[in-house]
Amino acid sequence: MYASQGLTSRLRPRKTPKIARRSTIVFWYGQFLMGRQSTYPPPPVAIDLELPAPIVARPRPARQVPQFTHARDSHAWWVRAVNAIGGSFEPVGKPSADVYWERAQRLNPDAGEPTTDARAALTALTESLNEDAALSFIGKIAAWIDCTRMAGTHLRVQQALRETPAIEETPLPDPVFVLGLFRSGTTVLHRLLGEDPDNRTLPHWESFDPVHTPEGPERRQRKLTNTLMLADILSPSIRAIHPMDAYQTDECRGMFTNVFRTPQFNVQYRVGGYLDWLLAQDATIAYRQHRRQLQLVQYHRPYGTRFILKDPTHTFFVNEILEVFPDARFVFIHRDPAETLSSICSLHAYARSVFSSDVEAKSIGAELSDSYMTRLLEPAVAAVDRLPAGRVSHVRAPDLSRDPVGTIADAYRTLGMELSSDARTAMHAYVHEKRAKPVPRHMHGTEGFGLDADAIHERFASYCARFELLR
């Protein structure tokens, strides 16, 4: 008996060490994503899609997110090991716009050429990735995978628009833009608005890849689910700070990354040079591409009397939005700027630390306290103030937290919209479900990022007074 047990134990495959398994997962997952770009054979007419049931994934339990200090303290030991080993292979994975476009065109051989504007933007981004971002080995591989995917999506979007000219004639539902700083409550506000059956939103899979394929959206949904699962492996804190899945109402970010023109790249990477370049560009270039992609998804999946569109960076481009969407209305949410800035710092710090080991709390605080976000917040309020009555509704984050549906009803009245009983019921159900779920504690404070809450309140004194944010 003992001999047979010994033989069995010798024949049983040895268990692969965790570091080897996880580093192998990262490598082969990258190969999987790079090799599974879909193509675009457009159908002759719009079709009504029956969406499959959501893919069931097993997320990790909610975890507490501690005050960020330094990237090395947020990394699992195996991440540090992979970066140390991979770092010896320099310059493997060095960002290159030419390499990304070449790879994207090889994976999508019939998709044609990128637009001149997208080519210029990716060049600016990769230059900043090389000069500013201090990418780790994992960061370089992630940038290679992600930028190649986005380049491929851009090519397929342009192909779809060329091959089906009727897309750009597609009328859109009345646009309503959600404005507000990152971490001010825009996500909850947006998802609540998305519960109204009269409102069309973008599920995450649709903004991630807006190009329709005849077999339906399931492949895109699976690809995004796998991407989010990998992100959770690398940094569980990100999901705790900003929960995401493939099916929830999500922001417009993907439709701007597809043309490489969004300040959101500066959340994921430290790309100050790119950000300076971007803010000097004409933002209507990005918003015209945004509109075309909205027409693309509406052409293939038409519904809704209003299109609810959210991206925190919309806040800083009100005039450009109005040039491209002249009938746009806005819901602008406001939160204590000291609490908001502290949470913004934490989001940036944890996001960047996935891709770089050179992330430190007080450096993040110094950078973001004098960033485009803090400089352009009050000008954004002034921009919507110039609109006629009925075009903008201001929402206080404390009110949304205290009485979510009542606050939404007030916003509807201000905008001349009707909140139906079905919408109220759906919103109440969403709030009940959300409050029933355990929420991981996201710990952050201004002091941890080298900031002074009183100084922030003094800087934004008139803003805080107008919206009664400190009472």
N, C-alpha and C positions, 0 to 999 in steps of 0.2 A: 504493500500500500504506500509506504513511504517512498519507495523507489519510483512508483508510478507518479506520485505527486511531484517528486523532484524532476522527472522527465517532462511532465506537463509544464512545470514552471520554466524549464529551460526552453521549451518549444514556444511558449507564449511570447509574442513580440514585446520587446522592451518599450517602456513608456517614453515617449519623446519629451525632453525637458521643456518646461513652459516657455522659456525664452526662445528656443528653437521653433516651437510650434507657432508662437505669436509672430515672430519675425517672418516665418514662412507664410503665415496668413497675410501679413501686410504685403509681401512681395507678390504672391500669386493672386491676391485680390486685385492688386493694381493691374496685373496682366489680364485678369478677367474683364475689368472695366474697359481697358484699352481695346480689347478685342471684340466688344459687343456693341459697337455703334450701329444703330439702326439706319436704314435708308428711307427715302421718301418716295414711294410711288403714289401720287395723289389720286383719290377717287374722283369721279366726274361730278358728284353732287354731295351735298351735306347729308350726313346720316345721323340717326338718333342712336346713341351708344347706350347699351345696357352695361353699366359698370359692374365688374366682378366684385365679389365679396372681398373685403380687405384681407391682405396676406397676414397671417398670424405670426408675429415675431414675439420672442420672449425677452422683453426689456429687463435690464438690471433693476433691482429695487431702487427706489428713490434714495438719494444719499444727501447728506449735509455737505454744503460747499463752504469750506473755511475761508476766512479772509486771505486773499492772495498776497503772497510775499515775493516769491521768485519762481521762475519757470522750473528750476530743478526740484523745488518742493512740491510742485504739482504733477511731476512725472512719476509714473510707476517705474520700478527699477528696471524692468525689461525694456521700457522706452529709452531710458538712459543708455542701456547696453547696446541697443540697436543703433542709436545715434553715434555712440562711440566707435562701434565696429564699422558702420557705414561711412563715418567721417574719414576713415583711412583710405577710402576709394575715390577721393577727390580727383577731378572735378565731376564725378558722376552726378547726373541730374541737374547740371547748371542750367537755369532758365534761359530759353532761347525762343523768341517769337518765330523765327524761321523753322526751327525744329517742330514746334507745336503745329504750325500751319501745314508743314509737309506731312506730318503724321495724320492730321485730321483729313487732309485730302486723300491720303492713301487709304484711309478707312472709309471714305465717302467719295469714291472715284468719279461719280456722276454729278456731284453737287456743285461743281464750278469753283469760282474764285471768291474770296472774301471781299467785302466792301472796302474801299480805301479808308473809310473812317474806322472800321474795326481793325484793320491792319495797323494803322497808326496808334490806336489805343493799346493793342497788345504789345506793340514795341515799347511804348512808354511804361507799361506795367512790368514787362520783363526786365527792362533796364533798372527799374526801382527795386525789383526783387533781388537783383544782383548787387546793387549798391547800398540798399537801405535795410533789407529785411533780415539779414543774418540768419538765413535758413539753416535748419539742422538737416541731417540726412533724410529723415522722414519728411521734413518740410519740402525738400527739393523733389522727392518722389511724388508727394501729394500735389505740388504745383504742376509737375509734368502731367500727371493723370488728369487733374481738374482743368487745367488750361487747354489740354488737347480735347477733352470732352466738350468744353464750351465752344472751342473753335469749330468742332464738328457740328454742334448744334446750330451755330451761326450759319455755316454753309448750307445745312439742310433747311433752315428757315428761309434763306434767300432763294433756294431752289423751289421751295413750296410757293413762294410769292411769284416767282417767274412763271411757273408752270400752270398756276391757277390765278389768272389776273382778277377774277371775280372776288377774290379774298379782299382786295383793297377797296372794293365797293361795298363791303359788308357794313351795315349800320351797327353801331354799338349801343347798348343800353346806356341810359344817362349816367355819366361818370360821377362818382362821389369819392373823393380822396380823403383818407384818414391821415392827418398830420400830427406831429408830436415828436419829441426827442426819443431816441432809443431809451428803453426802460421806463417810459412814462405811462405805460398802460395801453399802448397802441394795439398790442396783440389781442388782449382781452376785448377791447372795444371792437376791433375788426372781426373777431370770431363771433361776438354777439350779433353784430350787424349781419354776418353771414347766415345766421339762423332764420332770418326773414326769407320765406320762400320767394318773395318778389325780387330779392337781391341776388345778383350773380357774383360769385367770387372765384378766385383761382385756388383750387386745391394744390397742394405742394407739388404733386407730380406734374401738373399741367404747366406751372411756371418753370419748373426744372427743365422740362423738355416739351415745348408747345407744338411740336411737329406731329401731326396725326399720321397714323399708319392704319391700313385696312384691318389688321387683326385686332385693333382696339388698344386701349391704354395699358393693358396688364404688364407688358414688357417694361414700359417706362416706370410703372409703379414698383415692380420688383427691383429694377435697377436702383431706384432711389431708396427703397427700403434697405437694400444691401449697403448702399453708401452710408446711410444713417447708422446702420449697425456697426460699420467699421469706425465711424466717428465716435460712437459710444465706447468702443474698445479702447481707442486712443485717449479719449478724455470724457469720462462719465459726467464730469462737472458741467460740461456744456449743455447736455440734455436736462440737467437739473435746473440750470439757469434759464434756458429757453427751450422748453419741450417741443419736439417736432416729430411728426411722422409723415408718411407719404400722402395721407388722405385728408388731413386737416386743412381748413382754410389757411392760406399762407400768403406771404407778401409777394411783391412784384420783383424781388431781387433777381431771380433767375433771368427775367427778360432784359435786365440791364447787364448782367454778367455775360450774357450771350453776345453782347456787342462790346464788352470790356470797358464800359463807361459807367462806373458807379463808385461813390465813396465807400461803399461797403467792403471793397477789397482791403481798405485800411483797418477794418475790424479783424480780418483774418490774418493779415500780414502787416508789418510796419513798412508802409510804402509812401513815405512822405513826399518823395520826388514825384511819384505818379499822381498823388493827390494834388500837389501844386499844379502839375500839368493839366489835370482834369478840370479843376476849378477855373482855369483860364480859358477853357474851351466853351463852345456854344452848346449849352445843355439841351437845346431843342433837337440836336442830332440824336441823342439818346432817346428823347421822348417821342420823336417821330418813329423810330424803330420800335419803341414800346407800343405805340398805337397799332402799328402793323401786326405785331405779334398778338395783341388783343383781338384784332380782326381775324387773325388766323384761327385762334381757339374758338371764337364766336361763330365763325363760318362752319366749323365742324361740330360744335356742340352748342347750338343756339338756345339761350333761355335768359330770363330775367328782364325786368323793366329798369333796373339800375345796376351798374357795375361798381362794386365796392372795391377800391384799390388802395393798398397800404404798403408803404415802405417808409421807414423813418426819414430817409434822405429826401423824400418828396417835400418835406418841410422847407427845405432850403431852395426850392426851385418853383415857387408858386407862379412867378411871372412866366416862366417857360412852360409850365403846365397849361396856363391859360392861353398861351399862343397856340398850343397843339390841341387842347381840349377847351375851346372857348366857353362852353356851357357848363364847365365843371363846378361842382359844389364841394364844400369842405367841412369835415368834422375835425376840430383841432383840440387835442387833449393836453392838459397842463398838470404838472406835478411839482412838488417842492424841488427846486433845481439842485440843492445840495444832495438830497437823497438820490435824485436821478443821476447826477454826475458820478456819485460813488458807485452806483450800480453799472453805469456805462463803463467806468474804469475796470470793474471786475469782469464784465463781459469781454472787453478787449483783451485783458490780461490772460484770461483762461483760453480764449480763442487763439491768440497768437502763440501761446506757450505750446500748443500742439505742434507748431511748425518751426519754432525757434527756441533755443535755450537761453537766448539773451533778452529776457523779459523780466523787468523789475518793477515793483509796485509804484515806488515814488517817481520813477521816470515816466511811467504811464500817466500818473496824476498830473505831472508838470506838462506833458504833451497835450493831454485832452482838455485840461482846464483853459488852454489858450488855443483851442482848435476851431475849425470851421463851425462846429456845432454850437459852441458858446458864442462865437462872434455873430452868427447868422440867425440865432433864435429870435431876438427882438425885431430885426428887419423882416422876418417871416410873418410875425404878428402884424407889423405895419402893412405888409403886402395884402393880407386878407382884410385888413381894416378898410382898404380902399374899395372893396367890393360892395355892391348894393345889398340892401337887406334881403335876407332869404338865401344868401349864397354861402354863408359860413355859420356854423354853430360851435361855440366854445364849450368844452366839457372839462370839469375838474375831476382829476383822478380820485380824490376822496369821495366825491359824490357817486362816481361809477362803482366804487367799492362798496359804499353803503347801500345804494339802491340802484342796481345795474339797469333793470328794465325801465324804471321810472326815469332815469337819466337819459336813456335812449329815446324814450317817448318825448321828452322835452326837446331833444335834438331834432327829432322828426318834425315836431311842430315848428321849430325855428326855420327849418329848411322847406316847409310847405309840403311835407310828405305824410302819408297816412300809415300808421302802425296797426296792422290788422290783428284780429284776435288770434289767428293762427300764428302770427309772428310772435306775439306776446307769450303764447303757450310754449313755443319752441325755445324762446330765450329763457323763460323761467326754468325749463327742463335742463338747459345747458348750465345755468347757474347752479342748480341743485346738484347736478352730476359733478361739476367742477369742485364745489365745496365739500362734497362727500369723499373726494380723493385725498389721500395724504400728500402734503406738499413738502418737498425737501427744503430745509432752511438754507437760504442763500445769505451768508454772513459777509457783510462789507461795511466799511465806514470811511468817511472822508479822511480821518487821521491816518488810516492804513495806507492811503495813497499820497500822504504828505500834503493834504488839503485842509483848509479851515472852513467849516460850515458857515460860521458867522460872516466870513469874508465873502463867501459865495452869495449869501443872502443879501449882503450889502451891495454887491455888484449888480444883482438882479432885483433891487428893492422895488422899483416901479412895476416890474413884471409880477413879482410876488404880491404886491398890494392890489394890483388890478384884478387878479384871479383869486385873491384871498387864500394863498397857498400856505400861510404860516399860522393860521388860526387854530 
